[in-house]
Amino acid sequence: MILAFSGMATSTTSSCILTLSPPRNILTPGGGEMIAVLDMGSNSFILLVVSEKGKTVLEEVHEVGIASGNLEKAKEVFKECVEKAEKMGAELHVFGTAFFRKHPDIFQQITGDRGEILPEEKEAYYSYVSVAKDFGKKDILVADLGGGSLELAWKDGYVSLELGTHVLNRTFSLTLPYIEPVDRIVEYVMKQLPEVKKDELFGVGGSFVALAALMKGKWDLEILHGSVLKLEEVERLVDKIKRLSFEDVKNLNVLPVGREKTILAGGIVTVALLRKYSPKMTVSTRGYRYGIVWEILEKRWRARGDSNPQPPDPQSGALSN
């Protein structure tokens, strides 16, 4: 089912494919101060601060686990991030994603109405922009996998699916070790993926980054940015992961604490994407927050007559959602 519309969309059923267009009047850039974006996901809160010239000043990941009910920790981290951005004199933008779309009351409890819960279209649009600008490509499919949803975005369309890692964990009681075959879960995911043909597949989100890190045996986000996940390699890795315990994965000393809980689900979704769309996926460690920063900077630069604005030039990536 294909729907076309103007402006922003209201929430839709997960099987609908929507036309993707730039959001109207979402961001009003301020003056020449630094820009801070607080990305609030179900797994982690990520604070990104970028200078007026597009240079990353700060990017830090706080593992919060709000989907597991850690409300007090989430409040503490939110307060810490706000205070840090204010001390740096940055223009702060706060956004919540899929988990908060279902639990706006929790978003309000944490933020006190300071911020915005991103609709599906905005999250998909900015994820696409972050990759398209960073890699200089347009005819691509961008998969953004979080705990609550999987967004697929391309130049003029997107779909949001309830295939997040926490969702799959609950639906299939995924744990480690997992003795059942995972092919039925891969097929479950594939059946919900739309028919889209693009030149290349890109992955944004902590699960894709985590898989790349396990393959390289090291958590170095600068090195992992732009790395490639191949179908046969991911299939072998998932087969190994499902035989391990959570403690075994922790003892590999590669992933941030807490990522062992979603790594199997993330691997399953990755296999489904690779089987459906392309035998290889390029990983981006930079999420939708970079798309938002790019738009703010572009508006500022064009307002002062800069005819050749450049996207943010981060010194590091961060773990998305």
C-alpha positions in Angstrom: 0.0 0.0 0.0 1.6 3.3 -1.1 0.5 6.6 0.4 1.5 10.1 -0.7 1.0 13.1 1.4 2.2 16.7 2.1 4.0 17.7 5.4 4.3 15.3 8.2 2.5 12.0 8.6 0.4 10.7 11.5 1.2 7.3 12.8 0.4 4.5 10.2 0.2 0.8 10.2 3.6 -0.8 9.9 2.9 -2.4 6.5 2.3 0.9 4.7 4.9 2.5 2.5 4.9 6.2 2.7 6.4 8.9 0.5 9.3 10.5 2.2 9.6 14.3 2.0 11.6 16.9 4.0 9.8 17.7 7.3 8.3 21.2 7.3 9.4 23.7 9.9 10.8 21.1 12.3 14.0 23.0 13.1 14.6 26.7 13.5 18.3 27.3 13.7 19.6 29.8 16.3 22.7 32.0 16.0 26.3 31.0 15.8 26.4 28.8 18.9 27.2 25.1 18.9 24.5 22.6 18.3 23.6 19.8 20.7 21.3 16.9 19.9 20.2 14.4 22.6 19.1 11.2 20.9 16.9 9.3 23.4 16.5 5.6 22.4 15.2 2.5 24.1 18.8 1.3 24.8 20.8 4.4 25.2 20.8 8.2 25.3 23.4 9.8 23.0 24.6 13.4 23.3 26.1 14.9 20.2 27.6 18.4 20.2 28.9 20.0 17.0 30.6 23.3 16.3 29.3 26.0 14.0 31.8 24.7 11.4 30.5 21.2 11.6 33.2 19.7 13.8 32.2 17.2 16.4 33.1 18.6 19.8 31.6 15.9 21.9 29.7 12.6 21.4 29.0 10.3 24.3 26.8 7.3 24.8 24.9 6.6 28.0 23.5 3.1 28.4 20.2 3.7 30.0 17.9 0.7 29.2 14.7 2.7 29.6 12.8 -0.2 27.9 13.7 -2.3 30.9 12.1 0.2 33.3 15.2 2.2 34.4 13.2 5.5 34.8 15.3 7.0 37.6 18.6 6.4 35.7 17.0 7.9 32.6 16.1 11.0 34.5 19.6 11.4 35.9 21.2 10.9 32.5 18.8 13.4 30.9 19.6 16.0 33.5 23.4 15.4 33.2 23.2 15.8 29.4 21.1 19.0 29.5 23.5 20.5 32.1 26.5 19.6 30.0 25.1 21.1 26.8 24.1 24.3 28.6 27.6 24.7 30.2 29.0 24.4 26.7 26.7 27.1 25.4 25.1 24.8 22.9 21.7 25.1 21.3 20.0 21.9 22.6 17.5 19.8 20.6 16.0 16.7 22.4 14.4 13.9 20.6 12.8 10.5 21.5 12.2 7.7 19.1 10.1 4.5 18.8 9.9 3.5 22.5 8.6 7.0 23.4 6.2 7.0 20.5 4.4 4.3 22.4 5.1 5.8 25.9 4.8 9.6 25.6 4.0 9.8 29.3 7.4 8.4 30.1 9.1 10.9 27.8 7.2 13.7 29.6 8.3 12.3 33.0 12.0 12.3 31.9 12.1 15.6 30.0 9.4 17.7 31.5 8.1 18.5 28.0 11.5 19.7 26.9 11.9 18.1 23.5 10.0 16.2 20.8 9.0 12.7 20.1 10.0 12.1 16.5 7.3 10.7 14.3 8.3 7.7 12.1 8.8 9.9 9.0 11.1 12.3 10.7 13.3 9.5 12.1 13.5 7.8 8.7 14.2 11.0 6.9 17.0 12.1 9.1 18.6 8.6 9.1 18.5 8.7 5.3 20.0 12.2 5.2 22.8 11.3 7.7 24.0 8.4 5.4 23.3 10.1 2.1 25.3 13.2 3.1 28.1 11.3 4.8 28.7 8.8 1.9 27.7 11.1 -0.9 25.1 8.7 -2.4 21.4 9.0 -3.1 20.0 5.8 -4.6 20.4 3.8 -1.4 18.3 1.9 1.2 19.0 2.9 4.8 18.0 0.5 7.6 17.8 2.0 11.0 17.4 -0.7 13.7 16.6 0.2 17.3 15.0 -1.5 20.2 11.5 -0.6 19.3 11.4 -0.5 15.5 13.1 -0.9 12.2 12.9 2.0 9.8 13.7 1.6 6.2 14.3 4.8 4.3 15.2 5.8 0.7 15.2 9.0 -1.3 11.4 9.3 -1.6 9.9 6.7 0.7 10.1 4.9 4.0 8.4 2.3 6.1 8.5 1.7 9.9 8.2 -1.8 11.2 7.7 -3.2 14.7 10.9 -5.3 14.3 13.1 -3.7 16.9 15.5 -5.9 18.9 13.4 -5.6 22.1 10.3 -6.5 20.1 11.8 -9.6 18.7 13.2 -10.6 22.1 9.7 -10.5 23.6 7.9 -12.0 20.6 10.2 -15.1 20.3 11.6 -15.2 23.9 15.1 -14.7 22.6 17.8 -15.5 25.1 21.3 -16.9 25.1 22.0 -19.6 24.6 19.2 -20.2 22.1 18.8 -23.8 21.1 16.1 -23.4 18.5 16.8 -22.7 14.8 16.6 -19.0 13.9 15.6 -19.4 10.3 11.9 -19.2 11.2 12.5 -15.9 12.8 14.5 -14.7 9.8 11.6 -15.7 7.6 9.2 -13.9 9.9 11.2 -10.7 9.5 11.6 -11.1 5.7 7.9 -11.5 5.2 7.3 -8.0 6.6 10.0 -6.3 4.5 8.7 -4.3 1.6 9.8 -4.7 -2.0 12.4 -2.0 -2.6 15.3 -2.1 -5.1 18.2 0.3 -4.5 21.8 0.3 -5.5 23.3 -0.2 -2.0 22.2 -1.1 1.5 23.4 0.8 4.6 22.8 0.0 8.2 22.4 2.6 11.1 22.1 1.5 14.7 23.9 -0.2 17.6 23.1 -3.7 16.5 24.9 -3.4 13.1 27.8 -1.7 14.8 28.0 -4.5 17.4 28.1 -7.2 14.7 30.9 -5.4 12.9 32.8 -5.0 16.2 32.5 -8.7 16.9 33.9 -9.5 13.5 36.8 -7.3 13.9 37.3 -8.2 17.6 37.5 -4.6 18.6 35.2 -1.7 19.5 36.7 1.3 17.6 33.9 3.4 16.1 36.1 5.3 13.7 37.3 2.0 12.2 33.9 0.4 12.3 32.3 3.3 10.4 32.0 2.3 6.8 32.8 -1.4 7.5 30.9 -4.0 5.5 28.7 -6.8 6.8 28.4 -9.8 4.3 25.6 -12.3 4.4 27.6 -15.5 4.8 29.8 -14.0 7.5 26.8 -12.7 9.5 25.1 -16.1 9.2 28.1 -17.8 10.6 28.4 -15.2 13.4 24.8 -15.5 14.4 25.2 -19.3 14.5 28.1 -18.8 17.0 26.3 -16.2 19.1 23.2 -18.4 19.6 25.4 -21.0 21.2 26.9 -18.6 23.8 25.5 -17.4 27.1 25.1 -13.8 27.9 28.2 -14.1 30.2 30.2 -15.6 27.3 29.4 -12.6 25.1 30.3 -10.2 27.9 33.6 -12.0 28.4 34.6 -11.4 24.8 35.2 -7.8 26.0 34.1 -6.3 22.7 30.6 -4.9 23.2 29.4 -2.3 25.7 27.6 -3.8 28.7 24.0 -4.4 27.9 24.4 -5.1 24.2 24.7 -8.8 24.8 20.9 -8.8 25.4 20.0 -7.6 21.9 22.9 -9.0 19.8 21.1 -12.1 18.7 17.9 -10.3 17.6 20.1 -7.7 15.8 21.9 -10.5 14.0 18.6 -12.1 12.9 17.3 -8.8 11.5 20.6 -8.3 9.7 20.5 -11.7 8.1 16.9 -11.0 6.9 17.9 -7.6 5.4 20.9 -9.2 3.6 18.9 -12.0 2.2 16.1 -9.7 1.1 18.0 -6.7 -0.4 21.7 -7.2 -0.9 24.4 -9.7 0.2 26.4 -6.9 1.8 25.6 -3.9 4.0 27.8 -0.8 4.8 27.6 0.2 8.4 27.3 3.8 9.6 28.0 4.6 13.3 26.3 7.9 12.9 22.5 8.0 13.4 19.7 10.3 12.6 21.1 13.0 14.9 23.7 13.7 12.3 20.9 14.3 9.8 19.4 16.8 12.2 22.7 18.6 12.7 23.3 18.8 9.0 19.9 20.4 8.4 20.5 23.0 11.1 24.0 23.8 9.8 22.8 23.9 6.2 20.1 26.5 7.1 22.6 28.6 8.9 25.2 28.5 6.1 22.7 29.2 3.4 21.3 32.1 5.4 24.7 33.8 5.3 25.3 33.0 1.7 27.6 30.0 1.8 27.0 28.3 -1.5 28.9 25.1 -0.7 28.0 23.9 2.7 29.5 20.6 3.9 28.1 18.0 6.2 29.3 17.6 9.8 32.8 16.1 10.0 32.7 14.0 13.1 35.8 12.8 14.8 33.9 9.8 16.1 30.7 7.9 15.7 28.4 6.7 18.4 26.2 3.8 19.1 22.7 4.5 17.9 19.6 3.4 19.9 
